[in-house]
Amino acid sequence: MEALIPVINKLQDVFNTVGADIIQLPQIAVVGTQSSGKSSVLESLVGRDLLPRGTGIVTRRPLILQLVHVDPEDRRKTSEENGVEGEEWGKFLHTKNKIYTDFDEIRQEIETETERISGNNKGISDEPIHLKIFSPHVVNLTLVDLPGITKVPVGDQPKDIEIQIRELILKYISNPNCIILAVTAANTDMATSEALKVAREVDPDGRRTLAVVTKLDLMDAGTDAMDVLMGRVIPVKLGLIGVVNRSQLDINNKKSVADAIRDEHAFLQKKYPSLANRNGTKYLARTLNRLLMHHIRDCLPELKTRINVLAAQYQSLLSSYGEPVEDKSATLLQLITKFAAEYCNTIEGTAKYIETAELCGGARICYIFHETFGRTLESVDPLGGLTTIDVLTAIRNATGPRPALFVPEVSFELLVKRQVKRLEEPSLRCVELVHEEMQRIIQHCSNYSTQELLRFPKLHDAIVEVVTSLLRKRLPVTNEMVHNLVAIELAYINTKHPDFADACGVMNNNIEEQRRNRMRELPSAVPRDKGAGAGPQGDQEAGTGTWRGMLKKGEEGAQDDKSKPQSSLPASPQKGHAVNLLDVPVPVARKLSAREQRDCEVIERLIKSYFLIVRKNIQDSVPKAVMHFLVNHVKDSLQSELVGQLYKSGLLDDLLTESEDMAQRRNEAADMLKALQKASQVIAEIRETHLW
């Protein structure tokens, strides 16, 4: 199992090459307040002075520290290959293959790299520094040194420095594969430990938190940390280990870490003899090594699944970017053909990528025809905008200077054309909606169906322009046809239409029944039917069931109305007042006579009956016209139009110019895919060697 940690280090190296942190590898994050002794703990684990020192915030970027144990044989082999002198050395990721044997240079490089990214104003950055230490005196570990928790900005630090540091710490310790090393000084109250507090936020059960108590030798006289070290104050499931740090005087006097560890052992034997073997730096290193190995073993199955899923995703992403273009002519023709096919498939409903959030393509066109357009036509009132006075005025205007014996046919045609004309506007709006949807299909195909077009923005723009131009050319043709459909209905009012004749027959019978009822109510001295002497021919004409028969039936009883005092529409001039004969009579609100009421009812019923027939025709013919002149025409001619406009040798180089970042994104995806495949091989090797 000891070999598991080098495997994780190898995986870390794999992902470091692509600069990605998409895989959350098992590691140990060191958390604590400023001056809690974090740096001293890390240096004790390494056995060398390598971290920057100073007052205030010193660690301003995460330091990912990989400790690699090397055997004497491996050390000699590495020394011969790389020309390394000494048994310990370090390597930074950002300096590539440069090897550092002087740990003072390592410290200086950490400071230089920190200031390069974070500046020199004590600000912080979440971009990590990667350092690998090779030594025979270390155990295999991966540690992350994080900035110390602070409360008050110092000097020219940002005002929100506390929030920045907190968010940075949470970013690392929220990783479920991370062990939290919470460092707290022994001369502070454990109950107020900021390190344990922030650890508990992401690990409330303490299953992956290990507490370290530093500065055991600096506690007040007469006090000790026995209760703390026994876990009686703050219980932590992974344990609590006490250590003794080097003082600032020891550091100034160049006291070595090895000497400090010997003094630490002597202090523990003297002060805490019963706990000496379960505390100290060496025990901490062994504990961390053991915890990390077990943690890696538990995390590997999920890690393997995550790597395989990401590999499949990046393989798909790389495929969408396409291979570098070799045969431009064939590539252009292929892209044009694919776009045309996807455009037509979207209309037919057979596209590969089907929209689930909203109606799209042919489904939306169907909705426009049968829901939007259909309901709009049905909502048009056959008599909308037409008052009784309008009908009566049209009847009187159609009679000219002579009083009419019958309701004139011209008035019916005049009024019904006015109503039918109202169907033209919703019909043209239907054409506009379908045109807009055909335009939207272009964007749909670009976003979902033919992602290869994103590689060539100029080709994409050219295709959009050609299709838009084609739609623009078909719009006036389709509008003209729809306009003609309404004009055709206006050109000839077919009163012999079967549906219209049937409706007239029903209404004629109703009017005849009403007339008979009125005649029954008349006094017996009054003749019941003044038209009885009309003879068989008159009866036949009056009862034919045609709309003209209706008009004549409406005149029946007109002679009865003459016997009653009637007043014409314009008011009669009073006696003694001059009359201006040039004044035009203005209709005023009044009660209509029985004859006028019957005339208006007849005309209104005829208008409604004929309007419904025309509306039914328009509701059926407009969608057919739109499909033929716009939708189907574009589908049939799209491929040839695109080829004719774009498939030209002089345009190949320009149209197939990739976007500036496409090549870079393809390379990044290829590198990441290689890293994931290599990581998968590493995990496969673990299974073969029975380490997992």
C-alpha positions in Angstrom: 0.0 0.0 0.0 3.0 2.3 0.5 3.2 2.6 -3.3 -0.2 4.3 -3.5 1.1 7.7 -2.7 3.7 7.7 -5.5 0.9 6.8 -7.8 -1.1 9.8 -6.7 2.1 11.9 -7.2 2.3 10.5 -10.7 -1.3 11.4 -11.4 -0.6 14.9 -10.0 2.3 15.2 -12.4 0.1 14.1 -15.3 -2.5 16.8 -14.6 0.1 19.4 -13.8 1.3 19.1 -17.4 -2.0 20.5 -18.7 -2.4 23.0 -15.8 -5.8 21.6 -14.9 -7.4 20.9 -11.5 -10.5 19.1 -12.9 -9.6 16.0 -11.0 -9.7 16.3 -7.2 -6.8 14.2 -6.1 -6.3 13.0 -2.5 -4.0 15.5 -0.6 -3.5 17.1 2.8 -4.4 20.8 3.2 -2.7 22.6 6.1 -5.0 25.2 7.7 -4.3 27.6 10.6 -4.1 31.2 11.7 -1.1 33.4 11.0 1.9 32.5 13.3 0.2 29.3 14.5 3.3 27.3 13.4 2.1 26.0 10.0 5.4 26.6 8.3 7.3 25.0 11.2 5.2 21.9 11.0 5.8 21.6 7.2 9.5 22.2 7.5 9.7 19.5 10.3 8.0 17.1 7.9 10.5 17.9 5.1 13.5 18.1 7.5 14.8 21.3 5.9 14.3 25.0 6.0 12.6 25.9 2.7 9.6 28.2 3.4 9.7 32.0 3.5 9.7 33.6 6.9 8.6 37.0 8.1 5.9 39.0 9.9 2.3 39.3 8.7 1.0 37.2 5.9 3.9 35.3 4.3 2.1 32.4 2.4 0.2 34.3 -0.2 -0.3 31.5 -2.8 -1.2 27.9 -2.2 2.0 25.8 -2.2 1.4 22.2 -3.3 4.3 20.3 -1.8 4.9 16.7 -2.9 7.3 14.8 -0.7 8.9 11.8 -2.5 10.9 9.3 -0.6 13.9 8.0 -2.6 15.9 4.9 -1.8 19.7 5.0 -2.0 19.7 3.0 -5.2 17.2 5.4 -6.9 19.2 8.4 -5.6 22.4 7.2 -7.1 20.7 6.5 -10.4 19.0 9.9 -10.5 22.2 11.6 -9.6 24.0 10.0 -12.5 21.2 10.8 -15.0 20.6 14.4 -13.9 24.0 15.3 -12.5 22.5 16.0 -9.1 25.0 16.3 -6.3 23.6 15.5 -2.8 20.9 13.3 -1.5 18.1 15.8 -1.5 16.8 18.1 -4.2 13.7 20.0 -5.3 11.9 20.8 -8.6 9.3 23.5 -9.4 6.7 22.9 -12.1 7.1 26.4 -13.5 10.8 26.1 -13.9 10.4 22.9 -15.9 13.4 20.6 -15.5 15.6 22.8 -13.4 16.9 21.0 -10.3 17.5 22.8 -7.0 19.9 21.3 -4.4 20.3 24.5 -2.4 17.2 24.9 -0.2 17.9 28.6 0.2 17.4 28.9 -3.5 14.1 27.1 -3.2 12.9 29.6 -0.6 14.0 32.5 -2.8 12.2 31.0 -5.8 9.0 30.6 -3.8 9.2 34.3 -2.8 10.0 35.4 -6.4 7.2 33.4 -7.9 4.7 34.6 -5.2 5.5 38.2 -6.0 5.3 37.6 -9.7 1.6 36.6 -9.5 0.4 38.2 -6.2 2.5 41.4 -6.4 4.3 42.9 -3.4 1.4 44.5 -1.6 0.6 41.5 0.6 -2.3 40.4 -1.7 -3.1 36.8 -2.3 -3.7 34.6 -5.3 -5.4 31.2 -5.8 -2.9 30.1 -8.4 -0.8 27.4 -6.8 3.0 26.9 -6.8 4.0 23.3 -7.4 7.1 22.1 -5.6 8.4 18.5 -5.4 11.0 17.5 -2.8 13.0 14.3 -3.3 14.7 13.0 -0.1 15.5 9.8 1.7 14.4 11.4 5.0 10.8 12.0 4.1 7.7 9.9 3.8 5.5 10.0 0.7 3.0 12.9 1.2 1.2 15.5 -0.8 0.6 18.7 1.3 -1.0 22.0 0.5 0.2 25.0 2.5 -2.5 27.7 2.5 -2.4 31.3 3.6 -2.9 31.8 7.3 -6.3 33.0 8.5 -6.3 36.7 9.4 -8.9 39.1 10.7 -7.6 42.6 10.2 -5.9 43.9 7.0 -2.4 45.2 7.6 -0.6 47.9 5.6 -1.8 48.0 2.1 -3.6 44.7 2.2 -7.1 44.7 0.5 -10.0 45.5 2.9 -11.6 42.1 2.2 -8.4 40.1 2.8 -10.2 38.0 5.4 -12.9 37.0 3.0 -10.4 36.3 0.2 -8.3 34.0 2.4 -11.4 32.2 3.7 -12.7 31.6 0.2 -9.3 30.3 -0.9 -9.1 27.9 2.1 -12.7 26.6 1.5 -11.9 26.0 -2.2 -9.3 23.4 -1.2 -10.8 21.8 2.0 -14.2 21.4 0.3 -12.6 18.7 -1.8 -14.0 15.5 -0.4 -10.7 13.8 -1.2 -8.8 16.2 1.0 -7.5 15.5 4.5 -7.6 18.7 6.7 -4.6 19.3 8.9 -5.9 21.9 11.4 -3.0 23.6 13.2 -3.6 25.4 16.5 -1.1 26.8 19.0 -1.2 25.3 22.4 -1.0 28.7 24.1 -4.4 29.6 22.7 -7.9 28.4 23.6 -8.8 25.3 21.6 -12.5 26.2 21.8 -11.8 29.3 19.8 -9.6 27.7 17.2 -10.2 29.2 13.8 -8.7 26.3 12.0 -11.1 23.8 13.6 -14.0 26.1 13.1 -13.4 26.4 9.3 -12.7 22.7 9.1 -16.0 21.8 10.8 -17.9 23.9 8.2 -17.0 21.4 5.4 -16.4 18.3 7.6 -19.0 18.5 10.4 -18.4 14.9 11.5 -14.6 15.3 11.6 -14.1 12.2 9.5 -11.2 13.8 7.5 -9.8 16.3 10.0 -6.6 15.8 11.9 -5.7 18.4 14.6 -2.1 19.4 15.3 -1.3 21.4 18.5 2.0 23.4 18.2 4.2 25.2 20.6 3.7 22.8 23.5 6.7 24.3 25.2 5.3 27.8 25.3 2.3 27.2 27.5 1.9 29.2 30.7 3.7 28.0 33.8 1.6 25.6 35.8 -0.5 24.5 32.8 -0.2 21.7 30.4 -1.9 20.3 27.3 -2.8 16.9 28.8 -6.6 17.3 28.4 -6.2 18.7 24.9 -3.8 15.9 23.8 -6.1 13.2 25.3 -9.0 14.6 23.2 -11.1 15.7 26.2 -11.5 19.3 25.1 -12.1 19.0 21.3 -12.7 15.5 20.1 -11.4 14.8 16.6 -12.0 11.4 14.9 -8.7 11.2 13.1 -6.8 12.2 16.2 -4.9 15.1 17.8 -1.1 15.3 17.8 1.1 17.7 19.7 4.5 19.0 18.4 7.2 21.4 19.5 8.3 24.1 17.0 11.6 25.9 16.7 11.5 29.3 18.2 12.5 32.4 16.2 15.8 32.4 18.2 16.4 28.8 17.1 15.8 29.8 13.5 18.1 32.8 13.7 20.8 30.7 15.3 20.5 28.2 12.3 19.3 25.4 14.5 18.7 22.4 12.2 15.4 20.6 12.0 17.1 17.3 13.0 18.3 18.9 16.3 14.9 20.4 16.9 13.3 17.0 16.5 15.7 15.5 19.0 14.9 18.3 21.5 11.2 17.8 20.8 11.5 14.1 21.7 13.3 15.0 24.9 10.7 17.5 25.9 7.8 15.1 25.3 9.5 12.4 27.3 10.0 14.8 30.2 6.6 16.7 30.1 4.3 14.0 28.7 6.0 10.7 29.2 2.8 8.7 28.8 1.9 10.4 25.5 5.4 10.8 24.1 5.1 7.9 21.6 1.8 9.3 20.2 3.0 12.8 19.6 5.9 14.6 18.0 6.9 15.4 14.4 8.0 11.8 13.5 4.7 10.4 14.7 2.9 13.1 12.8 4.7 12.2 9.6 3.9 8.5 10.0 0.3 9.2 10.8 -0.2 11.5 7.8 1.4 8.9 5.6 -0.9 6.2 6.9 -4.0 8.4 6.7 -3.2 9.5 3.2 -2.6 5.9 2.0 -6.0 4.7 3.4 -7.7 7.8 2.0 -6.2 7.2 -1.4 -7.4 3.6 -1.4 -10.9 4.7 -0.5 -10.9 7.4 -3.2 -9.5 5.4 -6.1 -12.7 3.8 -7.3 -14.5 7.1 -7.6 -11.4 8.7 -9.0 -11.2 6.0 -11.8 -14.9 6.6 -12.7 -14.4 10.4 -12.8 -11.3 10.0 -15.1 -13.2 7.7 -17.5 -16.2 10.1 -17.7 -14.0 13.1 -18.3 -12.0 11.2 -21.0 -15.3 10.5 -22.8 -16.3 14.1 -22.6 -13.0 15.4 -23.9 -13.1 12.9 -26.7 -16.5 14.2 -27.8 -15.2 17.8 -27.4 -12.2 17.1 -29.5 -14.3 15.5 -32.2 -16.6 18.5 -32.3 -13.5 20.7 -33.0 -12.7 18.5 -36.0 -9.4 17.7 -37.6 -7.2 20.2 -39.3 -8.5 20.9 -42.8 -6.6 19.1 -45.6 -9.0 19.0 -48.6 -10.7 22.4 -48.4 -13.0 21.8 -51.4 -14.4 18.5 -50.0 -14.7 20.0 -46.5 -16.7 23.0 -47.7 -19.1 20.9 -49.7 -19.5 18.5 -46.8 -20.4 21.4 -44.4 -22.8 23.0 -46.8 -24.6 19.7 -47.4 -24.8 18.9 -43.8 -26.2 22.3 -42.9 -28.8 22.0 -45.7 -29.8 18.5 -44.5 -30.1 19.6 -40.9 -32.1 22.6 -41.8 -34.6 20.5 -43.8 -34.6 17.8 -41.0 -35.5 20.5 -38.4 -38.5 21.4 -40.5 -39.5 17.8 -41.0 -39.0 16.9 -37.3 -36.2 14.4 -38.0 -33.3 16.4 -36.7 -30.6 14.7 -34.6 -30.9 17.3 -31.9 -34.5 17.9 -30.9 -35.3 20.9 -28.8 -37.1 20.1 -25.5 -37.5 23.6 -24.0 -39.8 25.0 -26.7 -41.4 24.3 -30.1 -39.0 24.6 -32.9 -38.9 24.2 -36.7 -41.8 22.3 -38.3 -43.6 21.9 -35.0 -43.7 25.6 -34.5 -44.9 26.2 -38.1 -47.7 23.8 -37.4 -48.6 25.6 -34.2 -48.6 28.9 -36.1 -51.0 27.5 -38.8 -53.5 25.7 -36.5 -53.3 27.6 -33.2 -52.1 31.1 -33.7 -53.5 31.8 -37.2 -56.6 29.5 -36.7 -57.6 31.0 -33.4 -57.0 34.6 -34.7 -59.4 34.0 -37.6 -62.0 32.4 -35.3 -61.8 35.4 -33.1 -62.8 37.7 -35.9 -66.4 38.7 -35.5 -68.3 38.4 -38.8 -70.2 41.6 -37.9 -67.3 43.3 -36.1 -67.1 47.1 -36.8 -70.5 47.0 -38.4 -73.4 48.8 -36.7 -77.1 48.6 -37.6 -76.9 52.2 -38.8 -74.1 51.2 -41.1 -76.3 48.5 -42.6 -79.3 50.7 -42.9 -77.2 53.5 -44.5 -75.7 51.0 -47.0 -79.3 49.8 -48.0 -80.5 53.4 -48.5 -77.4 54.4 -50.5 -77.8 51.4 -52.8 -81.4 52.5 -53.7 -80.4 55.9 -55.1 -83.1 58.6 -55.4 -86.0 56.1 -55.6 -87.6 54.5 -52.6 -86.9 50.7 -52.7 -89.5 48.1 -52.8 -87.0 45.4 -52.1 -83.6 45.2 -50.2 -81.0 45.9 -52.9 -78.4 43.2 -53.6 -75.6 45.8 -53.9 -75.8 46.6 -50.2 -75.1 43.0 -49.3 -72.1 42.7 -51.6 -70.8 46.1 -50.4 -71.0 45.1 -46.7 -69.8 41.5 -47.1 -66.7 42.6 -49.0 -65.9 45.1 -46.2 -66.0 42.2 -43.7 -64.0 39.8 -45.8 -61.3 42.3 -46.3 -60.6 42.1 -42.6 -59.2 38.6 -43.1 -56.2 39.9 -45.0 -54.2 41.3 -42.1 -54.1 38.1 -40.0 -53.3 36.1 -43.1 -50.2 38.3 -43.9 -49.2 38.1 -40.2 -49.2 34.3 -40.5 -46.7 34.6 -43.4 -44.6 36.9 -41.2 -44.5 34.5 -38.3 -43.6 31.5 -40.5 -40.8 33.6 -42.1 -39.5 34.5 -38.6 -39.4 30.8 -37.6 -37.6 29.9 -40.8 -35.0 32.5 -39.8 -34.7 31.0 -36.2 -34.0 27.6 -37.7 -30.7 28.9 -39.0 -29.5 29.7 -35.5 -30.8 26.4 -34.2 -28.8 24.5 -36.7 -25.7 26.5 -36.0 -25.9 26.0 -32.2 -27.0 22.4 -31.9 -26.7 20.5 -35.2 -23.6 21.6 -37.0 -21.1 22.6 -34.4 -18.3 22.3 -37.0 -19.5 25.6 -38.4 -18.2 27.3 -35.2 -14.7 26.4 -36.4 -15.2 28.7 -39.4 -16.9 31.9 -38.4 -16.7 33.4 -41.9 -18.4 30.3 -43.5 -21.0 30.4 -40.8 -21.8 34.1 -41.5 -21.8 33.4 -45.3 -24.3 30.6 -44.9 -26.5 32.7 -42.7 -26.5 35.5 -45.3 -27.4 33.1 -48.2 -30.3 31.5 -46.3 -31.5 34.9 -45.0 -31.4 36.3 -48.6 -33.3 33.3 -49.9 -36.0 33.8 -47.3 -36.1 37.5 -48.0 -36.7 36.9 -51.7 -39.5 34.4 -51.0 -41.4 36.7 -48.5 -42.9 39.2 -51.1 -43.9 36.3 -53.4 -45.7 34.6 -50.6 -47.3 37.8 -49.4 -48.6 38.5 -52.9 -50.1 35.0 -53.1 -51.9 35.4 -49.8 -53.1 38.9 -50.8 -54.5 37.3 -54.0 -56.3 34.7 -52.0 -58.3 37.4 -50.3 -58.6 39.4 -53.5 -60.1 36.3 -55.2 -62.7 36.0 -52.5 -63.5 39.7 -53.0 -63.6 39.5 -56.8 -66.8 37.4 -56.9 -69.4 37.0 -54.2 -70.8 33.5 -55.0 -74.3 33.6 -53.7 -74.9 30.2 -55.4 -72.4 28.5 -53.0 -74.1 25.4 -51.7 -73.4 26.2 -48.1 -74.7 29.7 -48.6 -77.9 28.5 -50.3 -78.6 26.1 -47.4 -78.1 28.7 -44.8 -80.4 31.1 -46.7 -83.1 28.4 -47.0 -83.1 27.9 -43.2 -83.2 31.6 -42.5 -85.9 32.0 -45.2 -88.1 29.5 -43.4 -87.6 31.2 -40.1 -88.6 34.6 -41.6 -91.7 33.0 -43.2 -92.7 31.4 -39.9 -92.3 34.8 -38.1 -94.4 36.5 -40.8 -97.2 34.0 -40.3 -97.1 34.4 -36.6 -97.5 38.2 -37.0 -100.4 37.7 -39.5 -102.3 35.5 -37.0 -102.0 38.3 -34.4 -103.7 40.9 -36.8 -107.4 41.7 -36.3 -109.8 39.7 -38.4 -110.8 42.7 -40.5 -107.3 43.1 -41.8 -106.4 40.8 -44.7 -103.9 38.2 -43.6 -102.0 38.0 -46.8 -102.0 40.9 -49.3 -99.9 38.8 -51.6 -102.5 36.0 -51.9 -103.4 37.1 -55.4 -99.8 36.8 -56.6 -100.6 33.4 -58.0 -98.5 30.3 -58.1 -95.5 32.1 -59.7 -95.3 34.6 -56.9 -95.5 31.9 -54.3 -92.8 29.9 -56.0 -90.4 32.9 -56.1 -91.0 33.8 -52.5 -90.4 30.3 -51.3 -87.4 29.2 -53.3 -85.1 29.3 -50.3 -82.6 31.5 -52.1 -81.1 34.7 -50.6 -83.1 36.7 -53.1 -86.2 35.0 -51.7 -85.1 36.1 -48.3 -84.8 39.7 -49.4 -88.3 39.6 -50.9 -89.7 38.0 -47.8 -88.2 40.9 -45.9 -90.4 43.2 -47.9 -93.6 41.4 -47.1 -95.8 43.5 -44.8 -94.2 46.8 -46.1 -97.7 48.0 -47.1 -98.8 47.4 -43.5 -96.1 49.7 -42.3 -97.3 52.5 -44.6 -100.6 52.7 -42.8 -98.7 53.6 -39.6 -97.3 57.0 -38.9 -93.6 56.9 -39.9 -90.9 59.5 -39.8 -87.9 59.5 -42.1 -84.4 59.5 -40.6 -83.8 63.2 -40.8 -86.0 65.1 -38.4 -88.9 67.1 -40.0 -88.4 70.9 -40.0 -90.7 72.8 -37.7 -93.2 75.1 -39.2 -91.9 78.6 -39.7 -88.2 77.6 -39.9 -86.2 77.8 -43.1 -84.9 74.4 -44.5 -81.3 74.1 -45.9 -81.7 71.6 -48.7 -77.9 71.1 -48.9 -77.7 69.6 -45.4 -76.8 65.9 -45.5 -79.1 63.9 -43.2 -77.2 62.5 -40.2 -78.4 59.2 -38.7 -79.5 59.7 -35.2 -80.2 57.1 -32.5 -83.8 56.1 -32.7 -86.1 53.1 -32.7 -86.1 51.4 -36.1 -89.4 50.7 -37.8 -90.4 47.1 -38.3 -89.5 47.1 -41.9 -86.0 48.6 -41.2 -85.4 46.1 -38.4 -86.3 43.2 -40.8 -84.1 44.5 -43.5 -81.1 44.9 -41.2 -81.6 41.4 -39.7 -81.7 39.9 -43.2 -78.5 41.6 -44.4 -76.7 40.8 -41.1 -77.6 37.1 -41.3 -76.5 36.9 -44.9 -73.2 38.6 -44.2 -72.5 36.3 -41.3 -73.3 33.2 -43.3 -71.2 34.2 -46.3 -68.3 35.5 -44.1 -68.0 32.1 -42.3 -67.7 30.4 -45.7 -64.9 32.7 -46.8 -63.2 32.4 -43.5 -63.1 28.6 -43.8 -61.6 28.9 -47.3 -58.9 31.4 -46.1 -58.1 29.2 -43.0 -57.5 26.3 -45.4 -55.8 28.0 -48.3 -53.3 30.4 -46.5 -51.3 27.6 -44.8 -51.1 25.7 -48.1 -49.9 28.8 -49.9 -47.3 29.5 -47.3 -46.0 25.9 -47.4 -45.8 25.9 -51.2 -44.4 29.4 -51.9 -42.1 29.7 -48.8 -41.4 26.6 -46.8 -41.2 23.9 -49.5 -39.5 26.2 -51.9 -36.7 27.0 -49.5 -36.3 23.4 -48.6 -36.0 22.3 -52.2 -33.7 25.1 -53.3 -31.5 25.6 -50.2 -28.8 23.1 -51.2 -28.4 24.4 -54.7 -28.5 28.0 -53.5 -25.7 27.4 -51.0 -23.5 25.5 -53.5 -24.1 28.1 -56.2 -23.2 31.1 -53.9 -20.4 29.6 -51.8 -18.8 26.6 -53.6 -16.3 28.7 -55.5 -12.5 28.2 -55.6 -11.8 31.9 -54.9 -13.7 31.7 -51.6 -12.3 28.5 -50.2 -9.3 29.9 -48.3 -11.4 32.8 -46.8 -14.4 30.8 -45.8 -12.4 27.9 -44.2 -10.3 30.2 -42.0 -10.6 29.0 -38.5 -11.4 31.3 -35.6 -8.3 32.5 -33.7 -8.8 30.4 -30.6 -10.0 27.2 -32.3 -6.6 25.8 -32.8 -5.6 26.5 -29.3 -8.8 25.0 -27.9 -8.2 21.9 -30.0 -4.6 21.5 -28.7 -5.8 22.0 -25.1 -8.5 19.4 -25.5 -6.0 17.0 -27.1 -3.5 17.5 -24.2 -6.2 17.0 -21.6 -7.4 13.8 -23.3 -3.8 12.4 -23.4 -3.5 13.3 -19.7 -6.7 11.5 -18.8 -5.8 8.5 -20.9 -2.4 8.3 -19.1 -4.1 8.7 -15.7 -6.4 5.8 -16.6 -3.3 3.7 -17.5 -1.7 4.6 -14.1 -4.8 3.4 -12.2 -5.0 0.3 -14.4 -1.4 -0.5 -13.3 -2.5 -0.3 -9.7 -5.1 -3.0 -10.2 -2.6 -5.2 -12.0 -0.1 -4.9 -9.1 -2.8 -5.6 -6.5 -2.2 -2.3 -4.8 -5.9 -1.5 -4.8 
